[in-house]
Amino acid sequence: MAGNFSGALVKDRVWFFINDEFNPYKLPSPVTISPANATALGLPATDLGNSPFGETFHTPSAKLNFHLNDKNTGFIRYNRFTNDQPGGGGGLTTISRSTTFEDRMNGGAAQFTTMIKPNLLNEVRFGLNRRAVIRNTYVPAPANGALIDITGVASFGVNPLAGSEQVEKSTQIIDNITWTRGKHSIKAGIDFQTTDLLNRLALTRTYSFGGLTAAGTRGAVTPLDQYLRTTRNEIDPATGRPYTYTQLSQQFGERDIPLTFNYFNAFVQDEWRVRPNLTVNLGVRYELVMFPVLDEQAPYELSRKINNNNLNFAPRVGFTWAPFGGQRTVVRGGYGIYFDNPALNLAVTAASVNGRRILSYTIPGTDASAPKFGDALTNAASFRATPPDINAFPSDYRITYGHNANFQVEREVVKDLAMNVQYSFWGHRFAPYSRDINVGAPVRFLADGRPFYSGSANRPDARFRRILLIETGSNSSYHALDLSFRKRFSKGVQLSATWSWSHALSDSDLQGGSLTDPSNRRLDYGNSGTDVRHSFNTQWLYAPRFDNAGLKWLNGFEVSSLLWYNSGYNVNAVAGTDVNNDLTVNDRLAGRARNSFRGPDFLQMDTRLSRKFRLFEKYTFEALAEAENMMNRLNPGCSIDGCTGAVVNRDGAADFGRITSARNGRQLQFGLRASF
């Protein structure tokens, strides 16, 4: 439900605009834990079925535009966003592992534009924003409750985000100036922003069961069997010890992490109309990120700060050319370097998990110092024998940037129908990934040549277990060919369609994830999670306009539809165990490349039917009906990060590829809009 109201406060001088939107959207997410597994785990019926999910949000806003005189104009704007929703369950995650989610945002902005001369324009903008996000358990949970993660089977217990809070406050000022002279339109500007970020972290405890291989006659033990035998205190005949979990992750320490980030940007560009049929754009942008000191008291030097890059220059060039004089054929092209905004969560993690603030431990269940499964821990004393994991940044840390290039030819085939062919390239450079630099020398090598490490033993720096260095050096490449047809609205019909072929390769997830082999980043080079070979989308609208008296009643109707299809995102098949004993459970089986399986394809069609009615001269009503996923097709919950988490991806699992998280099913919506 939405509405707006506007008008003039002072004729030809001051105007106001007020808008609000309310959405009580609810869409339960089905829990897809198999009945057999749910029975074996003893999960109650209240933890299965449909997990709650929804968005109940308000988005009020108000804007005041003013026109002081012919040279000075501007506006003042306030906007607010509130959102309350449960979430986190569904798929292989039980209902009780959901969280409540409270999101509050207040923002304001102002702009003042001055025409200094007829060919010289200046714009000043100022903005303030505050956002607070709070998560708590959806159902009551014990103070020391743990998350239990059984690979490919189920995830239940306490959500690791429960009890966390994040407050972000930003202030920004921008000044741009535009100067037009002859064939040149030159624009330059500066931008300064400061962001205060307060993170109140949840201290988590997670037991992971990923399966194991015993040396005795039992052979491979599935993750479910491992969990059940652990809870029954069974003895492993191969070792003579009780079955136990694969690993325990536990955190202790300070929860509040305050950080301040400062950003300075400047640019200059020139739009040069070389000839009537040729325009060239040239520009360069400078970006500086001033990172905060993470923790001066951190025991490891590289955990205390992040290197500030001072040479982040980004040149750009582009052109538009009509080679045959008219506008029926247009050729466009461009190239530029674009710097990425660094992920603030990497800095927050390094500032907290540094061996002092948050003590984060990951201990194999077979470790002599590992606690018994289910024991409640109130401090780190039980872990004294096992040093903590820490995060750090190298002294040569770089900001991620990308090379972006495109070339396209657009041709008007016939009146109102155009065809476009485009090639695109995107290549990331210096993307982040984490690598354990505290592994000792390999004790042996696996069949595929990967080193097998000594686990917690023989660490070069005995103060710590894993030192996860967040390095930059990961690369990616993306090539795409797009073919589009577009029919402009005429005779009541509008239509567009695009087919794309693309291939994306990378050697990491580009977001700071851990390498599967800390000694060889290239082992992870393969298809990216964003790799979708074929995709097709089309949208059309039909709005009849009849003069025939018998058909005039159809005038005012509009029917439209959107259809998306892609051939499926990738699935990264994981072993579910620590194959190389580097204390990170993210390994693949020997010979298995990253993202080597193709997930289920995706097909969805949305439709909309509306009818407008005019009552009197100034009043119009519109009745509408909308259907999302009208065919009610089961589509996996895959995303640009791939299908991991949306399908069973444990290599060798009997139900490998089974969809565990799905997109929305068919939804119907009806509405009425009034304009006056």
Secondary structure, 3 states (H helix, E strand, C coil): CEEEEEEEEECCCEEEEEEEEEEEEECCEEECCCHHHHHHHCCCHHHCCEECCEEEEECCEEEEEEECCCCEEEEEEEEEEEEEEEECCEECECHHHCEEEEEEEEEEEEEEEEEEECCEEEEEEEEEEEEEEEEEECCCCCCCCCEEEECCCEEEECCCCCCCEEEEEEEEEEEEEEEEECCEEEEEEEEEEEEEEEEECCCCEEEEECCEECCCCCCEECHHHHHHHHHCCCEECCCCEECCCCEEEEEEECCEEEEEEEEEEEEEEEEEEEECCEEEEEEEEEEEEECCCCCCCCCCHHHCCCCCCCCCEEEEEEEEECCCCCCCEEEEEEEEEEECCCCHHHHHHHHHCCCCCEEEEEEECCCCCCCCCCCCCCCHHHHCCCCCEEEECCCCCCCCEEEEEEEEEEEEEECCEEEEEEEEEEEEECEEEEEECCCCCCCEECCCCCEECCCCCCCCCCCCCCEEEEEEEECEEEEEEEEEEEEEEECCEEEEEEEEEEEEEECCCCCCCECCCCCCHHHHCEECCCCCCEEEEEEEEECCCCCCCCCHHHCCEEEEEEEEEECCCEECCECCCCCCCCCCCCCCCCCCCCCCEECCCEEEEEEEEEEEEEECCCEEEEEEEEEECCCCCCCECCECCECECCECCECCCCCCCCECCECCCCEEEEEEEEEC
